[in-house]
Amino acid sequence: MSYTLEREDLADLARGAALLGTGGGGDPYIGRLLVEQALREGDGKITVLDPSDLRDDDLVIPTAQMGAPTVVVEKIPHGDEPVAALRALEERLGRRADATMPIECGGINSMIPLLVAARTGLPVVDADGMGRAFPELQMETFSVYGVPGSPLAIGGENGETVIIDTGADNKRMEWLARGVTIRLGGVAHIAEYAMSGAEVRRTAVPNTLTLGLRIGRALRTARERHGDFIEALAGALEGSGYDNIRVLFRGKVVDVERRTVGGFARGHATFAAFDGPERLELTFQNENLVARVDGEVRCVVPDLICVLEAETGEPITTEGLRYGQRAVVVGISTPELMRTPEALAVFGPRAFGLDVEFEPVERLVSP
Amino acid sequence: MSYTLEREDLADLARGAALLGTGGGGDPYIGRLLVEQALREGDGKITVLDPSDLRDDDLVIPTAQMGAPTVVVEKIPHGDEPVAALRALEERLGRRADATMPIECGGINSMIPLLVAARTGLPVVDADGMGRAFPELQMETFSVYGVPGSPLAIGGENGETVIIDTGADNKRMEWLARGVTIRLGGVAHIAEYAMSGAEVRRTAVPNTLTLGLRIGRALRTARERHGDFIEALAGALEGSGYDNIRVLFRGKVVDVERRTVGGFARGHATFAAFDGPERLELTFQNENLVARVDGEVRCVVPDLICVLEAETGEPITTEGLRYGQRAVVVGISTPELMRTPEALAVFGPRAFGLDVEFEPVERLVSP
């Protein structure tokens, strides 16, 4: 179902996107402010387009921010950059876009296509290429199922544009785009994986904007009513394909090690249990990759590992992790599209250099 | 005067270009082999076009290699890359080139446009944008006198292309292109500073290919006749605008410190005099930047500092410097076009972070 996104929806969507970002994707707060500003300046409406409402030959150009989340919180975009990237790619392709779309539904990248929509009047397709957030551009269902990411356009803060074309090699595209992003100061805005409406339906994870909105609403409502936010979250996920939720740990952050290296935020966080000697160790590269309790894997990428504030249920991103925070760590299963052998080859644990086999969270942890 | 370059000229041109490279620009030997191969495969002729023979509205697209000379000697191009860069830029501009041109007359970049010419049939303009070699892309007389370097096209070894557009900001263009070059393994091929025939005549250093050829011939002839190669060099430079030559030092290499950092070969070399306690210290960033004898500046960029083998007069590049080499270090004055305040602001000593004022070599050292 297509619908109009209201300004009042943005805070809920940002909250849900922070959860789907599994610690990464960049804090959606800044993105939300940019969208609100664009809505105030424009006609105040964003159309969310159901993938089934796309024509087969519509041109969809996804837009996004790329960079280390640790930099994103310090280097605020002025808002023209993703539109400049879109326009540069349109010029290269010799055709105007009929819609934009998120490449990932987690973090700030749920907001960037809304910003583009608010500024250009284009609709936003209710789907994405990660079903969560991942740190690298080849880690897209678009790529897994055969859509080339090239040509990719980058828009910089001073009006620079860069077009990268690596043919069908999306990993090489990521490598070069990351190099440019580092040189632009650690954050840049991109347009890539231009595709037809038919390709969206074949390769994208559907209705993830709406899922983010539903999750954000459920978490807020639970808080307002002093209800159980884990239960509310389970309710919001029901029937979405993200069907299993497991509490992995309840405890306090006792250590965070975080470095911005090679254009990524990499590191570890350790949590000590509230009521026992157990410890959970979280490893991340922008996003949370693996959660181990006393050395045993409890949840691993691409399943979602989400850290929520223990009192409020508010998602905490990796760059927001602080000593002393009280948190609940939950694992959430991802849709089957993201767990096929082809998908795991691109964004399973080994793609991140982890010496771990993928095992579904619903089998690793009992309900 | 326009003329046809013969295959037999290439060794002399490479030798002269190594001298004009002032230690950098990349060893022209590999470039020469690529040009010879292309000539064998094609129709065997390269037209060297005098700038005065260009029409005002001809489109000239300079082509070059960029990267650290220390990498260039290990990572041999297959020869398609600069043509791919040229074609990518033509496509972006929507117009075919009428000629190519060197961006620098020193080192391998005297050869890359010849390679493009041999492969495409385009003529090569007998001029360049540095009158020597410099390490960075904004250090061009083209840039000094108002030609934008953007859009710049990069061709990688796997057929990747990257287009960078930073408007009038040529320093930013260099910064981004260097980042991409590092990601491509430290060496890449580029097309940039597309300009009209009229702009070539206004901004380029004229007839530097021919000068390189003349220098290379003079050095070879002196060696064959057991003559004085310094005298021969002075003769070749006469009337070229590079009118003053000074012997700065005669001695042995006693120390070389060289690192490949930030995409450049940076370092120092120390020479001990044959006949006394004096030492010459050479500082380089790809190219030789400043020569000091016992702490006193004897020659500084943009004047040429050239290291020649003491016995043969063969130029030695920075990546070729070895302990124990016996050498003559000479300083050569550059044309007035390269010594104006505008030019010195872009490629004078302070542009390299050196705390030295420019002083012409003919005033620093007596004949």
Contacts between the chains, C-beta under 8 A, distances in Angstrom:
chain1	res1	chain2	res2	distance
A	158	B	166	7.5
A	158	B	169	7.2
A	158	B	172	6.9
A	159	B	167	6.3
A	160	B	164	7.3
A	160	B	165	6.6
A	160	B	166	4.7
A	160	B	167	7.5
A	160	B	169	7.8
A	160	B	172	6.4
A	160	B	176	6.8
A	161	B	163	8.0
A	161	B	164	7.9
A	161	B	165	4.9
A	162	B	162	6.5
A	162	B	163	6.9
A	162	B	164	5.1
A	162	B	165	7.4
A	162	B	176	6.4
A	163	B	161	8.0
A	163	B	162	6.9
A	163	B	163	4.3
A	164	B	160	7.3
A	164	B	161	7.9
A	164	B	162	5.1
A	165	B	160	6.6
A	165	B	161	4.9
A	165	B	162	7.4
A	166	B	158	7.5
A	166	B	160	4.7
A	167	B	159	6.4
A	167	B	160	7.5
A	169	B	158	7.2
A	169	B	160	7.8
A	172	B	158	6.9
A	172	B	160	6.4
A	175	B	183	5.8
A	176	B	160	6.8
A	176	B	162	6.4
A	176	B	180	5.9
A	176	B	183	5.3
A	176	B	184	7.5
A	178	B	183	7.6
A	179	B	179	4.7
A	179	B	180	5.8
A	179	B	182	6.5
A	179	B	183	3.6
A	180	B	176	5.9
A	180	B	179	5.8
A	180	B	180	6.4
A	182	B	179	6.4
A	183	B	175	5.8
A	183	B	176	5.3
A	183	B	178	7.6
A	183	B	179	3.6
A	184	B	176	7.5
